[in-house]
């Protein structure tokens, strides 16, 4: 039997509903200030976990860097067996080895009845090299000064290392920031207001041209 993405959603949904039911049936808070059962914010925490746990929309195969390369083919073949296709820029070169090790430990521990394809040692080397070569470019130097710099550092470091502003052109940054805002809403259930999003975009547009 092959475990599909739909099967994963059904399973996760059943667990979530059971947890929510347990929370709603919890005893009320005691008069002495101690709470019985689940804490007041338990439902919010469970819902936030659901947003992170459910598979997120991924890239299309044609969006991958060098989509016909051996590494891109391995990414499509093995990573989409359990979740949406991740982009190499999802993580930095520092983080990808840790992420891959975690994924390989999970896939190696799966029951064979799920028929999930398992990469060979050689294929894992090719896949890691592909992801490292196309990983998120992290800003190692001092970021250019200017309005929006601190806001960019605060908001964008909530989910990942700070990208190098020169990783994208000034014309590309608006779409990238808007996409990241959508990810923040899905995973963190929060987003900076539109005025701050625009300030970050303007900063990155200026910073992308710095030193050129």
C-alpha positions as CSV (number, residue, x, y, z in Angstrom):
1,X,0.0,0.0,0.0
2,X,1.3,3.5,-0.9
3,X,0.7,6.2,1.7
4,X,-0.6,9.2,-0.3
5,X,-0.8,12.8,0.6
6,X,-4.5,12.5,0.9
7,X,-4.1,9.5,3.4
8,X,-1.8,11.7,5.5
9,X,-4.4,14.5,5.6
10,X,-7.1,12.1,6.6
11,X,-5.0,10.6,9.4
12,X,-3.8,14.0,10.6
13,X,-7.4,15.3,10.6
14,X,-8.6,12.4,12.7
15,X,-5.9,13.0,15.3
16,X,-6.7,16.7,15.3
17,X,-10.4,16.2,15.8
18,X,-9.8,13.8,18.6
19,X,-7.5,16.3,20.3
20,X,-10.0,19.1,19.9
21,X,-12.7,16.9,21.3
22,X,-10.5,16.2,24.4
23,X,-9.9,19.9,24.9
24,X,-13.6,20.8,24.6
25,X,-14.5,18.1,27.1
26,X,-11.9,19.3,29.6
27,X,-13.1,20.2,33.2
28,X,-13.6,24.0,33.8
29,X,-11.0,26.0,35.7
30,X,-11.0,25.7,39.5
31,X,-11.8,28.6,41.8
32,X,-8.4,28.6,43.3
33,X,-6.9,29.7,40.0
34,X,-5.6,26.3,39.0
35,X,-7.0,24.9,35.7
36,X,-8.4,21.4,35.3
37,X,-7.7,19.5,32.1
38,X,-6.1,21.4,29.2
39,X,-4.7,25.0,29.6
40,X,-6.8,27.8,28.2
41,X,-4.6,28.1,25.0
42,X,-4.6,24.4,24.2
43,X,-6.9,24.7,21.3
44,X,-4.9,27.5,19.7
45,X,-1.7,25.5,20.1
46,X,-3.3,22.5,18.5
47,X,-4.6,24.5,15.6
48,X,-1.2,26.2,15.2
49,X,0.4,22.7,15.1
50,X,-2.0,21.6,12.5
51,X,-1.0,24.5,10.2
52,X,2.6,23.4,10.5
53,X,1.9,19.7,10.3
54,X,-0.3,19.7,7.2
55,X,1.6,19.4,3.9
56,X,2.3,22.8,2.4
57,X,1.9,23.7,-1.3
58,X,5.1,23.1,-3.1
59,X,6.8,24.2,-6.4
60,X,6.0,22.8,-9.8
61,X,8.6,20.6,-11.3
62,X,9.4,23.2,-13.9
63,X,10.1,25.8,-11.2
64,X,13.1,23.8,-9.9
65,X,16.6,25.0,-10.8
66,X,18.0,22.9,-13.7
67,X,14.8,20.8,-13.7
68,X,16.2,18.1,-16.0
69,X,19.3,17.5,-13.8
70,X,19.7,14.2,-11.9
71,X,19.4,16.0,-8.6
72,X,16.1,17.6,-9.6
73,X,14.8,14.2,-10.8
74,X,15.7,12.6,-7.4
75,X,13.9,15.5,-5.6
76,X,10.7,14.9,-7.5
77,X,10.9,11.1,-7.2
78,X,11.6,10.7,-3.5
79,X,10.5,13.8,-1.7
80,X,7.0,14.0,-3.2
81,X,6.2,10.4,-2.0
82,X,5.2,12.0,1.3
83,X,4.7,15.7,0.8
84,X,4.6,18.6,-1.7
85,X,7.7,19.3,-3.8
86,X,10.1,21.5,-1.7
87,X,12.2,24.1,-3.4
88,X,16.0,24.0,-2.8
89,X,15.7,27.6,-1.4
90,X,13.5,26.3,1.4
91,X,16.6,25.9,3.6
92,X,20.2,27.2,3.6
93,X,23.2,25.1,2.9
94,X,23.8,25.0,6.6
95,X,20.4,23.5,7.3
96,X,19.9,21.1,4.4
97,X,22.1,18.3,5.8
98,X,20.2,18.3,9.1
99,X,16.8,18.3,7.3
100,X,17.9,15.5,4.9
101,X,19.2,13.3,7.7
102,X,15.9,13.7,9.5
103,X,14.0,12.8,6.3
104,X,16.2,9.8,5.6
105,X,15.8,8.5,9.2
106,X,12.0,8.7,8.7
107,X,11.9,7.1,5.3
108,X,14.3,4.3,6.4
109,X,12.0,3.5,9.3
110,X,8.8,3.2,7.2
111,X,7.1,-0.2,6.9
112,X,7.8,-1.6,3.4
113,X,4.0,-2.1,3.0
114,X,3.7,1.6,2.2
115,X,5.9,1.1,-0.9
116,X,7.6,4.5,-0.5
117,X,10.7,4.7,-2.8
118,X,13.9,4.8,-0.8
119,X,17.0,6.5,-2.4
120,X,20.3,4.6,-2.6
121,X,23.4,5.9,-1.0
122,X,24.7,7.3,-4.3
123,X,21.3,9.0,-5.0
124,X,21.4,10.6,-1.6
125,X,24.8,12.2,-2.4
126,X,23.5,13.5,-5.7
127,X,20.4,14.9,-4.0
128,X,22.3,16.6,-1.2
129,X,24.7,18.2,-3.7
130,X,21.8,19.5,-5.8
131,X,20.1,21.0,-2.7
132,X,23.4,22.5,-1.4
133,X,24.2,24.0,-4.8
134,X,20.8,25.7,-5.1
135,X,20.1,26.4,-1.4
136,X,19.0,29.7,0.1
137,X,21.8,32.2,-0.1
138,X,22.3,33.5,3.4
139,X,23.5,37.0,4.0
140,X,26.9,36.7,5.7
141,X,28.0,40.3,5.3
142,X,26.6,43.4,7.1
143,X,23.3,44.2,5.6
144,X,23.0,47.6,3.9
145,X,21.6,50.3,6.1
146,X,18.3,52.0,5.4
147,X,14.7,52.2,6.3
148,X,13.2,48.7,6.6
149,X,16.5,47.0,7.6
150,X,15.5,46.2,11.2
151,X,12.0,45.1,10.1
152,X,13.4,42.8,7.5
153,X,15.8,41.2,10.1
154,X,13.0,40.8,12.6
155,X,10.3,39.4,10.4
156,X,12.2,37.3,7.9
157,X,14.3,35.6,10.6
158,X,11.2,34.1,12.3
159,X,11.2,31.2,9.9
160,X,14.7,30.9,8.3
161,X,18.1,32.5,8.1
162,X,18.2,35.9,6.4
163,X,18.5,35.7,2.6
164,X,21.1,37.7,0.9
165,X,19.3,40.7,-0.7
166,X,21.3,40.1,-3.9
167,X,19.8,36.7,-4.2
168,X,16.9,38.2,-6.2
169,X,16.7,41.2,-8.4
170,X,14.7,44.3,-7.4
171,X,11.9,43.3,-9.8
172,X,11.7,39.8,-8.3
173,X,11.6,40.7,-4.6
174,X,8.0,41.9,-4.4
175,X,6.7,38.4,-5.5
176,X,9.1,36.7,-3.2
177,X,8.1,38.7,-0.2
178,X,4.4,38.3,-0.9
179,X,4.9,34.5,-1.2
180,X,6.7,34.5,2.1
181,X,3.9,36.4,3.7
182,X,1.5,33.8,2.6
183,X,3.7,31.1,4.1
184,X,3.8,33.0,7.4
185,X,0.0,33.2,7.5
186,X,-0.3,29.4,6.9
187,X,2.4,28.3,9.3
188,X,2.5,31.0,12.0
189,X,-1.0,32.3,11.7
190,X,0.3,35.8,11.6
191,X,1.6,38.4,9.2
192,X,3.0,41.9,9.4
193,X,0.6,44.6,8.2
194,X,0.7,45.6,4.6
195,X,2.6,48.8,5.4
196,X,5.4,46.8,6.9
197,X,5.4,44.3,4.0
198,X,5.8,47.2,1.6
199,X,8.6,48.6,3.7
200,X,10.4,45.3,3.6
201,X,10.0,45.1,-0.2
202,X,11.3,48.6,-0.7
203,X,14.3,47.9,1.5
204,X,15.1,44.7,-0.4
205,X,14.7,46.4,-3.7
206,X,17.3,49.0,-2.7
207,X,19.6,46.4,-1.0
208,X,19.6,44.2,-4.0
209,X,21.3,47.0,-6.0
210,X,23.9,47.8,-3.3
211,X,27.4,47.2,-4.5
212,X,26.4,46.7,-8.1
